[in-house]
Amino acid sequence: MQTISNLQQSHLQRVILKGKHYDLTHTVPHTSQVFGAHANDDYDGVRYSTHVDAPIRYNPNDDAFSGLDLNQFILPLYVLHLENAVADNCDFELTPDVITAYEDKNGRIPADSFVAFASNWSKRAGGKKAFLNKDNAEVSHTPGWSKDALAFLHEERHITAIGHETLHTDSGKQLAENGSAVAENYWLTQNNYQVEVLNNLKQLPTTGGIIFVSPVNINSQHGYSARVYAIA
């Protein structure tokens, strides 16, 4: 993982001083059910809240939260607004073509940034059935990133982190077909991190924002709830 450049630091400073604040975190009640899981259960409460997955999840030699540099938690934010595509197709998969089409309109995504997949899936929060969207065969029909898209962002754009509103990186359909989280495994084993179950992405501008990610600094922990917000 890389650190932000001097040019990006200058942009960060300008936005912090003048921008509007956006809370990207779901509020998790302590005792009531959230997405079908009890928030006071240590595992499910984390998993079903806005949370960060660290690289160590798939590789014990990669970084846990305690090994990530603080610069990696304050990043320029680029939002792929794909709410309409997901409304038309719950199984929508974000591919490299989607990213290059975004860049044709908004410019090249720079290195050392955070790319968010805005699907408006967060509107389903609060109900397990709607959020997981399973069919009779127990297959979730939820949007996600393709492995090729994440390889493009890592190998061609050298970004630091990704985020999405769903519970998984991969689409539900791809999870069922592959039998494993192929896209998520790829992303985290490149020593990158991700934020899952984000909220309010639809409110954000496509470019020009800054995201702040604040996981608890736990040694050897691969996933934990975080307060995430943006200024734009």
Buried (B, 14 or more C-beta within 10 A) or exposed (E): BEEBEEEBEEBBEEBEEEBEEBBBBBEBEEEEBBBEBBBEEEEBBBBBBBBBBBBBBBBEEBBBBBBBEEBBBBBBBBBBBBBEBBEEEBBBBBBBEBBEEBEEEBEEBBBBBBBBBBBBBBEBBBEBEEBBBBEEEEBBBBBBBBBBBBBBBBEBBBBBBBBBBBBBBBBBBBBBEEEEBBBBBBBBEBBBBBBBBBBBBBBBBBBBBBBBBBBEEEEEBBBBBBEBBBBB
